[in-house]
C-alpha cells in the first residue's frame, strides 16, 4: 500500500492534469493541503452512484481519489468532486493578491486551496449557511490567516468587492449583489440550475461592456437556499437555450430583448456575446 504522501502527490498530479492549467502552483496546493483534515475522523463514507461505500479504515490514503466524501449524508452534503473543482479553479486562474468570495464553503477544503493560490496578499471570505459546517470550517481554516469564515446567507448579505466569486450551490440565476460585487476583470463560477433538466456550470467575467457568460460543462450541486426557485414570471430556458447564453445583464441597465434566453426578474441571460454586432 502506498504511503499517504505518495497518494497525495499522485492525486495532486492528476488534479493538475485534469485542470489543464498552466499554473504549476495548482499541483503544489493540491499536494500540500491535507484533504483528510477537512473531512472529520475516518473511516469515511464515499458516495458511489446512488449508494454509499465505507472506507475500510481511517487511513487517509483512501480519500486521495476522485471521489465524493460525505460531510452530512442526511442533507446530501459532500466534500465535492476533486476533478470538477480542479477544473473550475484552473479556469478561474486565481492570482496572488486577489480577493475571493467562496459561497457554500462547507468545511473549507476548497477554501484552503483558494487561500493558498491568492497568497501572498490575497484574502478569502468563506460563506457557509449551515451553522455546524461553518463552525468546522472556522476550526479547519484557523491556520490560514487570510481566510474569514462567515456563518450567514450570501444571497442576502453583501459580498466584499471580489476578483473571484466561487459558488458551490445551485442557483436559478446569480443574485444582483453577486454580479455587482465583481470587480472589473473579475470572474465568477456558479452551478446554473434554471430548471431540473438544465444543470450547467457557468463562468461569468466582468468586462468593460458588461458580463460575458460561458456555460462550459454539465454540473449538479445542492440548491442554494434563497436563490434556487424561479418566480412565476420567469422565462425558463431549455437546455439548448441555456447553453447558447453568452452574456448576462441587469434589467436596471438594459431591459430584456429578443436575444433573451432566460429572464429572472432583475437578471437576464442573452444569446448575444458582448461586443457582437446587431443580428449576430
MARPA-28487 format. One line per 2 residues: for each residue x, y, z of N, C-alpha, C. Coordinates in pm, whole numbers, m for minus. Layout:
<atoms>
X,Y,Z,X,Y,Z,X,Y,Z; ...
</atoms>
This chain:
<atoms>
85,m119,0,0,0,0,89,125,0; 54,221,m83,130,345,m90,116,424,39
216,503,69,205,594,182,112,708,145; 61,778,247,m30,889,219,42,999,143
172,1017,166,247,1119,93,253,1086,m57; 276,959,m88,277,918,m228,140,935,m291
36,896,m218,m100,907,m269,m136,1053,m294; m94,1140,m204,m126,1283,m218,m53,1343,m339
70,1301,m361,146,1352,m476,81,1309,m608; 41,1182,m616,m24,1134,m738,m157,1203,m759
m233,1216,m652,m362,1287,m655,m343,1430,m709; m243,1500,m657,m218,1638,m700,m182,1644,m848
m103,1547,m893,m65,1543,m1034,m188,1520,m1123; m276,1431,m1078,m400,1404,m1152,m491,1526,m1155
m500,1597,m1042,m584,1716,m1036,m533,1823,m1132; m402,1844,m1131,m344,1945,m1219,m363,1907,m1366
m347,1778,m1396,m368,1735,m1534,m511,1753,m1578; m606,1722,m1491,m746,1738,m1526,m784,1885,m1543
m719,1972,m1466,m748,2115,m1474,m694,2177,m1602; m592,2114,m1662,m529,2167,m1783,m484,2312,m1762
m431,2340,m1644,m387,2475,m1609,m238,2490,m1633; m199,2609,m1675,m57,2637,m1696,11,2680,m1566
m67,2692,m1459,m13,2739,m1331,41,2620,m1251; 173,2609,m1234,229,2495,m1161,191,2494,m1013
144,2608,m963,105,2615,m821,m18,2530,m792; m98,2501,m894,m219,2422,m872,m183,2282,m820
m85,2221,m883,m41,2090,m834,17,2103,m694; 90,2209,m670,153,2228,m539,49,2239,m428
m60,2313,m452,m158,2330,m344,m237,2202,m319; m269,2128,m425,m338,2001,m404,m249,1902,m330
m117,1913,m348,m23,1824,m278,m1,1865,m133; m15,1994,m104,22,2043,29,m96,2059,126
m219,2070,74,m335,2085,163,m392,1946,192; m390,1900,317,m436,1764,350,m589,1754,346
m641,1682,250,m786,1670,235,m851,1610,360; m785,1512,420,m845,1443,534,m869,1535,653
m795,1646,659,m811,1740,771,m945,1812,766; m1014,1805,652,m1141,1876,635,m1261,1781,631
m1237,1652,657,m1342,1551,640,m1395,1495,772; m1336,1534,883,m1372,1471,1009,m1299,1340,1024
m1312,1275,1140,m1240,1150,1164,m1289,1036,1075; m1196,954,1027,m1233,837,947,m1267,720,1036
m1315,610,976,m1338,588,832,m1443,684,776; m1438,702,642,m1525,798,577,m1625,727,486
m1736,798,462,m1839,747,372,m1821,810,235; m1800,727,135,m1782,774,m3,m1911,751,m81
m1955,855,m152,m2076,846,m233,m2040,778,m364; m2111,669,m395,m2084,591,m517,m2215,571,m591
m2240,655,m693,m2367,648,m765,m2482,681,m670; m2579,592,m662,m2691,612,m570,m2667,546,m434
m2550,489,m417,m2519,422,m292,m2403,486,m219; m2361,420,m111,m2251,472,m30,m2158,356,7
m2029,386,16,m1928,287,49,m1845,341,165; m1823,258,264,m1741,298,379,m1597,259,353
m1503,352,378,m1362,316,361,m1324,209,462; m1234,117,427,m1203,6,516,m1131,46,644
m1074,168,646,m1004,214,766,m998,366,764; m935,422,865,m918,568,873,m787,613,810
m726,528,730,m603,565,660,m637,671,555; m576,790,563,m608,898,468,m582,863,322
m504,758,297,m476,721,159,m605,697,81; m713,659,150,m838,625,83,m909,747,21
m879,868,68,m953,985,19,m879,1058,m92; m760,1009,m130,m687,1073,m239,m720,1009,m373
m848,1018,m404,m904,973,m531,m1010,1075,m573; m1058,1060,m695,m1165,1149,m742,m1300,1096,m692
m1323,1111,m562,m1445,1058,m500,m1512,1166,m416; m1646,1153,m404,m1724,1239,m317,m1724,1180,m177
m1684,1258,m79,m1683,1213,60,m1795,1285,134; m1884,1209,196,m1999,1267,264,m1956,1349,385
m2016,1470,397,m1998,1552,517,m2121,1545,606; m2239,1547,542,m2366,1530,612,m2457,1451,518
m2455,1320,535,m2527,1233,442,m2677,1259,443; m2733,1295,559,m2877,1320,569,m2920,1440,485
m2833,1539,474,m2864,1660,397,m2811,1653,254; m2742,1545,221,m2686,1532,87,m2565,1621,64
m2496,1660,171,m2381,1749,159,m2254,1665,157; m2170,1689,56,m2044,1616,46,m1929,1713,22
m1809,1660,21,m1689,1742,7,m1664,1787,m136; m1738,1732,m231,m1723,1775,m369,m1627,1689,m448
m1650,1683,m578,m1567,1602,m667,m1437,1675,m699; m1323,1623,m659,m1196,1694,m680,m1167,1730,m825
m1194,1638,m920,m1167,1671,m1061,m1245,1795,m1104; m1372,1802,m1065,m1454,1917,m1102,m1396,2045,m1044
m1363,2042,m915,m1311,2163,m851,m1175,2202,m908; m1093,2104,m940,m964,2136,m1001,m985,2208,m1134
m1081,2159,m1212,m1111,2222,m1341,m1163,2364,m1322; m1253,2381,m1227,m1309,2514,m1203,m1201,2612,m1154
m1121,2567,m1059,m1018,2656,m1005,m915,2689,m1113; m880,2590,m1194,m788,2616,m1304,m844,2718,m1402
m974,2710,m1428,m1038,2804,m1521,m1041,2945,m1462; m1061,2955,m1333,m1064,3087,m1267,m927,3151,m1261
m822,3070,m1256,m682,3115,m1251,m659,3219,m1142; m678,3180,m1015,m653,3275,m905,m509,3322,m904
m491,3450,m871,m358,3510,m868,m329,3569,m730; m202,3574,m692,m167,3636,m564,m222,3779,m556
m275,3812,m439,m328,3946,m416,m475,3962,m446; m540,3860,m503,m682,3872,m538,m772,3844,m418
m893,3897,m427,m994,3878,m323,m1097,3779,m373; m1126,3678,m290,m1219,3571,m327,m1337,3570,m232
m1457,3551,m286,m1575,3517,m207,m1612,3374,m241; m1610,3287,m141,m1645,3146,m160,m1780,3122,m98
m1878,3090,m180,m2016,3073,m134,m2049,2924,m128; m2083,2877,m9,m2104,2735,13,m1972,2667,43
m1902,2717,143,m1765,2671,171,m1759,2535,236; m1871,2484,288,m1867,2354,355,m1772,2356,473
m1684,2257,481,m1587,2251,590,m1453,2315,553; m1444,2372,431,m1331,2458,400,m1218,2403,315
m1232,2281,262,m1120,2224,186,m1086,2309,63; m1184,2336,m20,m1155,2414,m141,m1128,2561,m109
m1181,2607,5,m1145,2741,54,m995,2748,80; m942,2643,141,m799,2640,172,m714,2645,45
m757,2571,m58,m683,2573,m185,m684,2713,m245; m801,2777,m243,m811,2913,m296,m724,3010,m215
m724,2993,m83,m644,3081,3,m496,3072,m30; m449,2951,m56,m308,2934,m92,m278,2998,m227
m371,2988,m320,m347,3039,m456,m349,3191,m464; m417,3259,m371,m419,3406,m375,m317,3466,m279
m238,3380,m216,m129,3428,m130,m4,3451,m216; 78,3548,m180,60,3643,m70,m30,3760,m110
m89,3820,m12,m163,3944,m33,m311,3930,m57; m357,3810,m94,m498,3791,m122,m575,3743,0
m708,3754,m9,m794,3711,102,m913,3631,48; m973,3550,137,m1091,3473,103,m1197,3496,210
m1317,3536,167,m1435,3541,254,m1516,3416,225; m1525,3325,323,m1591,3196,304,m1728,3199,371
m1834,3194,290,m1970,3197,340,m2025,3055,351; m2085,3023,466,m2149,2893,485,m2275,2912,568
m2388,2868,510,m2518,2888,574,m2542,2790,689; m2490,2667,676,m2510,2565,779,m2420,2596,899
m2481,2612,1016,m2406,2653,1135,m2298,2553,1173; m2332,2423,1169,m2234,2321,1207,m2116,2319,1110
m2144,2326,981,m2036,2326,882,m1950,2451,894; m2015,2565,918,m1939,2690,934,m1845,2681,1053
m1892,2619,1162,m1807,2602,1279,m1687,2514,1250; m1709,2406,1176,m1599,2318,1138,m1501,2388,1045
m1555,2465,951,m1469,2539,858,m1381,2638,935; m1440,2704,1033,m1362,2801,1112,m1247,2732,1184
m1273,2613,1239,m1167,2537,1306,m1063,2489,1206; m1109,2436,1094,m1018,2379,994,m929,2484,930
m980,2607,921,m907,2712,849,m835,2809,944; m829,2773,1070,m767,2862,1168,m623,2896,1133
m553,2801,1073,m412,2823,1039,m395,2909,914; m504,2935,843,m497,3015,720,m533,3159,754
m430,3240,770,m451,3376,819,m522,3469,723; m538,3428,598,m603,3516,500,m747,3475,470
m807,3392,559,m945,3347,540,m1033,3396,655; m1151,3447,619,m1254,3480,717,m1376,3395,687
m1421,3315,783,m1539,3231,766,m1661,3307,819; m1763,3318,737,m1885,3389,774,m2002,3291,778
m2059,3271,895,m2181,3190,904,m2296,3284,871; m2347,3275,749,m2451,3365,706,m2500,3333,567
m2598,3410,524,m2664,3390,395,m2600,3481,291; m2523,3423,201,m2453,3501,99,m2549,3558,m5
m2674,3509,m8,m2772,3563,m103,m2818,3701,m58; m2832,3719,72,m2883,3847,124,m2772,3935,182
m2664,3874,228,m2554,3952,286,m2469,4013,175; m2416,4133,196,m2331,4193,93,m2197,4120,83
m2155,4093,m40,m2023,4035,m62,m1920,4147,m69; m1797,4120,m30,m1692,4221,m50,m1664,4235,m199
m1612,4350,m242,m1568,4360,m382,m1471,4246,m412; m1500,4168,m516,m1431,4041,m537,m1371,4029,m676
m1251,3973,m682,m1191,3935,m810,m1243,3799,m854; m1278,3714,m757,m1330,3580,m783,m1448,3554,m691
m1558,3502,m749,m1669,3452,m669,m1687,3305,m707; m1672,3219,m608,m1673,3074,m630,m1795,3017,m559
m1891,2971,m639,m2021,2933,m585,m2037,2781,m588; m2067,2724,m473,m2082,2578,m463,m2222,2539,m420
m2323,2606,m477,m2463,2572,m456,m2541,2619,m577; m2638,2538,m622,m2708,2567,m747,m2805,2683,m737
m2802,2773,m836,m2891,2889,m839,m2967,2895,m972; m3088,2953,m969,m3161,2975,m1094,m3099,3091,m1171
m3037,3183,m1098,m2965,3296,m1157,m2880,3358,m1047; m2765,3414,m1082,m2684,3480,m979,m2756,3604,m927
m2766,3623,m796,m2827,3744,m742,m2755,3870,m791; m2830,3977,m799,m2774,4104,m846,m2651,4143,m765
m2658,4122,m633,m2547,4160,m547,m2417,4089,m581; m2426,3965,m628,m2305,3892,m666,m2242,3956,m790
m2325,3986,m888,m2273,4046,m1010,m2211,4183,m982; m2277,4262,m898,m2225,4395,m866,m2097,4388,m784
m2079,4279,m710,m1958,4264,m627,m1835,4232,m711; m1854,4184,m834,m1739,4151,m919,m1666,4278,m962
m1538,4279,m938,m1456,4390,m985,m1433,4378,m1136; m1392,4486,m1203,m1356,4475,m1345,m1250,4367,m1364
m1275,4278,m1458,m1186,4165,m1479,m1215,4049,m1386; m1312,4066,m1297,m1347,3961,m1202,m1416,3844,m1269
m1401,3725,m1206,m1459,3602,m1260,m1547,3536,m1155; m1660,3484,m1199,m1747,3408,m1112,m1782,3276,m1178
m1771,3168,m1103,m1818,3036,m1148,m1932,2995,m1056; m2042,2948,m1118,m2155,2903,m1037,m2228,2789,m1108
m2294,2702,m1032,m2377,2598,m1091,m2514,2659,m1127; m2543,2665,m1256,m2670,2724,m1302,m2773,2614,m1313
m2880,2628,m1238,m2987,2527,m1238,m3121,2597,m1258; m3145,2655,m1378,m3271,2725,m1402,m3390,2631,m1409
m3366,2502,m1433,m3470,2401,m1438,m3408,2267,m1401; m3492,2172,m1364,m3444,2042,m1318,m3354,1973,m1421
m3388,1990,m1548,m3311,1923,m1655,m3203,2011,m1717; m3171,2122,m1651,m3070,2214,m1706,m2962,2238,m1600
m2872,2141,m1579,m2763,2160,m1483,m2633,2200,m1553; m2595,2325,m1547,m2476,2373,m1617,m2384,2448,m1522
m2255,2438,m1548,m2158,2525,m1481,m2133,2644,m1573; m2134,2763,m1515,m2121,2886,m1595,m2009,2972,m1538
m1928,3024,m1628,m1825,3121,m1593,m1870,3258,m1642; m1875,3355,m1552,m1909,3493,m1586,m1787,3580,m1563
m1753,3662,m1660,m1639,3753,m1649,m1687,3896,m1669; m1651,3984,m1577,m1693,4124,m1589,m1593,4202,m1673
m1640,4252,m1785,m1556,4332,m1873,m1604,4476,m1878; m1543,4555,m1964,m1579,4696,m1978,m1723,4711,m2025
m1770,4619,m2112,m1903,4632,m2170,m2011,4553,m2097; m1973,4480,m1993,m2074,4404,m1921,m2022,4269,m1875
m2113,4174,m1863,m2082,4043,m1808,m2087,3937,m1918; m1970,3884,m1954,m1965,3775,m2051,m2001,3645,m1980
m2064,3555,m2054,m2116,3431,m1996,m2069,3311,m2079; m2018,3210,m2011,m1969,3091,m2079,m2019,2965,m2007
m2129,2904,m2054,m2170,2775,m1998,m2077,2667,m2053; m1996,2605,m1967,m1887,2524,m2021,m1894,2375,m1988
m1984,2332,m1898,m1993,2190,m1870,m2120,2162,m1791; m2159,2035,m1786,m2269,1995,m1700,m2222,1994,m1555
m2314,2027,m1464,m2276,2031,m1323,m2400,2024,m1237; m2389,1954,m1124,m2502,1946,m1032,m2453,1968,m890
m2515,2065,m820,m2488,2090,m679,m2620,2097,m604; m2616,2085,m472,m2738,2103,m394,m2786,2246,m411
m2918,2272,m397,m2971,2407,m421,m2918,2510,m322; m2905,2632,m370,m2867,2745,m287,m2993,2804,m224
m3002,2799,m93,m3119,2850,m22,m3138,2998,m55; m3259,3033,m101,m3290,3172,m132,m3265,3212,m275
m3204,3122,m355,m3175,3159,m494,m3195,3041,m588; m3276,2944,m548,m3290,2823,m629,m3431,2801,m682
m3521,2896,m656,m3659,2882,m704,m3693,3002,m792; m3737,2975,m914,m3772,3081,m1009,m3910,3137,m978
m3927,3267,m1001,m4058,3329,m983,m4154,3290,m1094; m4282,3318,m1070,m4386,3279,m1166,m4368,3346,m1302
m4309,3466,m1304,m4294,3541,m1429,m4164,3511,m1502; m4084,3420,m1449,m3953,3392,m1509,m3966,3326,m1645
m3870,3354,m1732,m3858,3282,m1858,m3754,3174,m1838; m3798,3048,m1833,m3710,2935,m1806,m3653,2882,m1937
m3522,2869,m1946,m3464,2823,m2074,m3469,2672,m2088; m3471,2626,m2211,m3444,2485,m2239,m3294,2463,m2222
m3250,2338,m2224,m3107,2311,m2214,m3031,2377,m2329; m3089,2372,m2449,m3023,2431,m2567,m3015,2583,m2553
m3123,2647,m2509,m3120,2792,m2490,m3018,2833,m2385; m3015,2759,m2276,m2919,2790,m2169,m2776,2780,m2220
m2748,2676,m2298,m2613,2655,m2349,m2571,2763,m2448; m2668,2831,m2510,m2638,2938,m2607,m2618,3074,m2540
m2635,3082,m2411,m2620,3211,m2341,m2475,3258,m2347; m2458,3385,m2381,m2324,3440,m2396,m2301,3567,m2315
m2405,3621,m2256,m2389,3739,m2172,m2500,3743,m2068; m2473,3815,m1959,m2570,3832,m1851,m2589,3981,m1828
m2717,4020,m1806,m2749,4162,m1792,m2835,4187,m1669; m2821,4307,m1613,m2911,4354,m1510,m3021,4434,m1579
m3146,4408,m1545,m3256,4480,m1612,m3249,4629,m1585; m3186,4672,m1476,m3174,4814,m1448,m3081,4883,m1548
m2995,4805,m1611,m2903,4860,m1711,m2954,4841,m1854; m3026,4730,m1876,m3073,4700,m2010,m3193,4607,m2000
m3309,4645,m2057,m3425,4555,m2050,m3407,4434,m2141; m3468,4321,m2108,m3458,4203,m2194,m3505,4232,m2337
m3436,4174,m2434,m3474,4192,m2574,m3493,4055,m2638; m3502,4052,m2771,m3532,3927,m2840,m3421,3824,m2829
m3302,3865,m2782,m3192,3769,m2766,m3198,3697,m2631; m3296,3732,m2548,m3302,3675,m2413,m3323,3523,m2419
m3236,3451,m2353,m3251,3305,m2341,m3318,3267,m2209; m3306,3355,m2109,m3365,3330,m1978,m3383,3464,m1907
m3493,3479,m1832,m3521,3603,m1759,m3564,3567,m1618; m3496,3626,m1520,m3529,3601,m1380,m3534,3734,m1305
m3641,3808,m1324,m3657,3934,m1252,m3551,4035,m1290; m3459,4060,m1198,m3358,4165,m1217,m3239,4121,m1302
m3234,3993,m1337,m3121,3938,m1412,m3171,3861,m1533; m3107,3880,m1648,m3144,3800,m1765,m3020,3760,m1845
m3036,3652,m1919,m2928,3595,m2000,m2959,3619,m2148; m2855,3644,m2225,m2871,3672,m2369,m2783,3578,m2451
m2831,3547,m2572,m2751,3467,m2665,m2648,3553,m2738; m2654,3683,m2718,m2563,3776,m2787,m2437,3799,m2704
m2323,3777,m2764,m2195,3799,m2695,m2169,3948,m2680; m2096,3985,m2579,m2060,4126,m2561,m1980,4176,m2682
m2019,4290,m2732,m1946,4348,m2844,m1988,4294,m2979; m2080,4196,m2982,m2124,4142,m3111,m2210,4244,m3184
m2201,4245,m3317,m2281,4337,m3397,m2427,4292,m3399; m2520,4387,m3416,m2661,4350,m3423,m2686,4242,m3529
m2767,4145,m3493,m2801,4039,m3586,m2706,3922,m3584; m2598,3931,m3496,m2503,3820,m3487,m2517,3750,m3355
</atoms>
